[in-house]
C-alpha cells in the first residue's frame, strides 16, 4: 500500500514537471490561433494596406512584428527578402512563403494571420447611420455592407445607388449602365426590395472601391397651427394634405383650416406659388384631398386678426422657404 502511494506521488510530481516545462517554452514555437472563419480568411485576396503577421518555425529572425503590404503589393521578410503578396489569397501567399523558406529550412512550417485589413475599402455615403469608408474584409453582399454602417437612417430615400470602377466589371443589375466618362458602371436598386428579400438577385456581391449612396428621402413640410410642425419624409409618392396633417399630429388649439394653403417652390429658384386649400371642406368630404409634391409646404394658419395672422404666417413661410432652398439640393 505504501509502495503504491509512493508510485502515485512520483507520477504526480512528474506530471507537474511536464506542465511547468511546457509553460516555459517560448511562444514563438507555437503557431498563432486561427480565427473561427479560417476558411474564409484563407481565400481573402491580399492587397496594399493590409497588415499580416508571419510565423515561421525555426526562423526567429522573422519575429512577431506585423508586416504592412506596400503600395506595390510587396513586403520585405527577413531571410528571404522582398515577397509579392498583392493579388494573392492568404493560402497562395502562405504557399509562396513555404517555397521561399525551403531554401533556408527543411520542410518549413509557415502560418499567416491578417491583423489589419486595408485593401478593400468601400465608401458608404448619404443616409447611413455611420457613413464613411469601411473595409469589406472578404466577400460581402449588398445587405451585409449596409449592416457595416449600422443600417439606414429614418430619412433614407427609397433607392440605393452603386458606382463601380469599370476594371472591377459591370454591376450585375438590370439598371446598370456606364457613366458619361465610361470609367464607372452605375446602377440603383429599391432598398425595400433588397432588405425585404423580395428580389434576392439584387443582393449582389460588392467589390472593393465601390461607392454606395443613399440620398435622403424627399420631404414635405407642415407649419403653422399643428401639433408637430416640421419636415415629413416621403417614403413614397402618395402624400396628400390629409396624410401630411395626420403626420403632423393634427390641428393645434386655434387653427383656421379653411384658410390653409400649399406653398410650392419652383425647382432651383426662390419663386413660390400659393395654392388655397380648405382643409375644413376636405375633412367634411365636401372637397377632394389634394396631392402634395416633394418640397411642398402645407401652411395651417391660426385663428385671429387677419393682419396679425398674415404677418406671422409670412414670417413662418419665409423661414421654411429659406430652409428648403439652402438645406436641400
Order of alpha helices (4+ residues) and beta strands (2+ residues): alpha-alpha-beta-beta-beta-beta-alpha-beta-beta-beta-alpha-beta-beta-beta-alpha-beta-beta-beta-alpha-beta-beta-alpha-beta-alpha
